[in-house]
């Protein structure tokens, strides 16, 4: 089992309330319709945490997923049904929102991956993307999880250049986590090769008080997201032309 598969499987039982996942959901929720039903397809759905948040907070929405790891795909089908599996479909019909949350950094050719995905979307569909940010924070954590890169606004714009999408939003998230990113870099090293120094790539089990504190800080920073010059994540909201 790869470090990435192990990391994602662990989220089923251990990460639903982890502050980082809750903040990603909160960032996405700003862009979801609140007064009507809609269909969302989650690309690289992992443990399906987004589907869980959607079911709890936006019950009128319909959740679909694409997940290439077999064990996780089977788990998601057991939760949401085989009809919710969009893997292999040539086009995403009647889908209003497509999410690509911390998936693009795992693609060797990120531009080709995005071009293929955008080609499956109908005109007017919104694509919500999050990726790890700042090359200066690269560490063996990224290596262990199979990342090819970390992004900044310039490199992300280069990735989508020429694609039939309009940029509705492009901003950094979680600037308050940059010091912890530096600590992780020092602790794990920065080599490009290897398997992450053999260290686990799991999110830590935080004390509840600390987890709530980090979530509270993130809620505040999300409100100011369009003004931050940097952050540990980059968020893009794109609309298919």
N, C-alpha and C positions, 0 to 999 in steps of 0.2 A: 504494500500500500504506500502510495506517495505521501510526502509531507503535506501536500495540498489536500488530498483526499482525507487524510487523518484530521487535518485542521477543520475542514468543512463538516465532517461527520460529528466531530465533538460539539459543534455549534447546536446540534439538535437538542442536546440536553443542558448545555452549559452556557450558552451565549445569548439566549433570547432577551435577557434584560441587561446585557452588557452595554455600557453607555455609548460606545462607538456605533453599534448597530442601531440603537434608538435614535441617535443623532442623524445618521444617514436617512432613516425613515422620516424624521422630522423635516429634513431638507427637501426630500421628495414630496412630502405631503403639501408643501406650499403650492405645488403645481398641479395637484389632482382636483378634478371637478368635485365640488362638495354637494351639489344639489341634484345629481342625476346619476344613472348607471353608466358604466363604461367598461371596456375590456382593456386589461393590462397584460403584457407578455414580458416575463422576466428572463432575460438571456443570461445563461451562466448562473442559474438560480441557486446552486449550492444546496444548502439545507432548507431552502424555502422560507427563510425568516421573513422575507418581504411579503410572501403570501400570508403568513401568520398575522403580521401587522395589518395587512389589508383586510383580512377577514374580521379582525377585531374592531378596527377603527373606521373602515369604509365598507360596510357589509353589502352595499348596493353594487360594488365593483365585481367584475369577473376576472379571475386570475388564471393566466396561462404561463407555461414555463418551457424553457429549453435548458437541458443539463446534460453535458456529454459524459460525465462520470457515471458508469452503469449503476453502482450501488446507490448513488444519490438519486438518479433518475427513477429507480424502482421505489425508493422511499417516497419521492414526490408523487408518483402515480398512486401509491397507497393512500396518500393524504388528500389529493385533489382529483384523482381519477385519470384514466388514460386519455380521455377526451381533452384534458387540459394540457397535454403534452404536444407542443408545437414543433418538436424536433423533426426535421425533414420536410417541413412545409415550404413550398416555393414562394409563397406570399402570405403575409399576415393581413387577412381581410377583416374589416370591421374592428380593427385594433386602434385604439386612440393613443395609448401610451406604451412605449417600449422602454425597458430599463436595461442598462448595461453597467452594473454596479461592481466596480473593482474586478473587471474581467479583461479589459483591453490590454492591460500591462502584461497579461499572460500570453499574448499573441506575438509570434515571431514577426509577422507582417501585419502590424496594427492597421495600416491604411487599407490593405486588401480585405481584412476582416470587416472593417467598418463599411467599406464600399459594398460588400456582399450583403451585409445586414440592412443597410439603407435601401438597397435594391429590392428587398422583400417588403418594405414598408409602403403604405399608400400615402398619397399626397395629403399633407396636413397632419400626419402622425407626429407626435412629440417623442423624441429620443432623449432620455435622461441618462447621463453618463457620470460616473465617479471613477477617479483613478488616484493612485498615490502620487504625491507631488514632491518636488524638489530633489534634484539629482544629488545635492549635498547631503541628503539624509540616507543615501543608498548604503545598505549594510548586508550582512549575511542573512538577516531576516528575509530580505527580498530574494536572495538566492535560494533559500530553503523553500519558499513559496512558489518558485518558478517564475518570478518576475523577469521581464526583459529590460524594463526601464521604469523610471519615475518621470513625471511630466512637469512642465511649467506651461504658462499660457502660450508662449511662442511655439513650443514643440507640439502642443495640442492643435493649435491653429494650422500648423504645417501638415499635421496628420489629416485634417478634414478639408484641406485646400482642394478646390475643384469638385467636391462632392455636392450633390443637390440638396443642401441643407442651409437653413438660416440659423444664425446663432442668436438665441433668445436671451441666454445668460451664460456667463463664463466667469467663475469666481473661485477663490480659495476658501477652504473650510478648515476649521480646527487649528487656527494659529497658536492657540494655547498649548497645543501638543508638540510644538517644535522642540522645546527643551528636552522633552522625554524622547523624541526621535534622535536627538544628539546623544543622549545617554545610551540608548539602544545601539547606536552605531559604534560607540566606544566599547560597549560590552561585548558585541558580537563580531566586530571587525568589518572590513570593507572589501574583501577579496571578491572578484567576479566569479570565481570557480568554486568547486566543491559542492557539498550538500548542506550548506548552512552551518558548518562546523560541527555537525552532528547534534546540535541543540534543537529542542522542540520549537516549533513555530506556532505555538498556541497562544491565544489570548489568556492573560492571567486571570485567576479567580480573585477578584478584588473584594476587599471588605465593603459591605453595603454602603457605609458612610462615604467612603472614597468614591465608589461608583456613582452615588447620587451627586456628590460634589462635582465630579468631572462632567456629568450630564448637565448640571445646572450651569457650569461655565460654558459648555458648548451651546446651550440654548441662547445665552446672551451673545456669544460670538456669531451665531447664525444670523441674528438680526442685523449684524454689521458686516455680513459677508461680502458685500459689494465694495467695501472700502479696504479690506485687508490686502496688503501687498504680497503676502505669502501665507502658506498653511501646509499642513501635512497631507491634505487631500485637495484635489481640484475637481470642481463640479461644472458640467456643461449641460445646457438645455438647448437642444437642437430641434428644428421643425423641418420635416421633409417637404421640399418644394415639388 
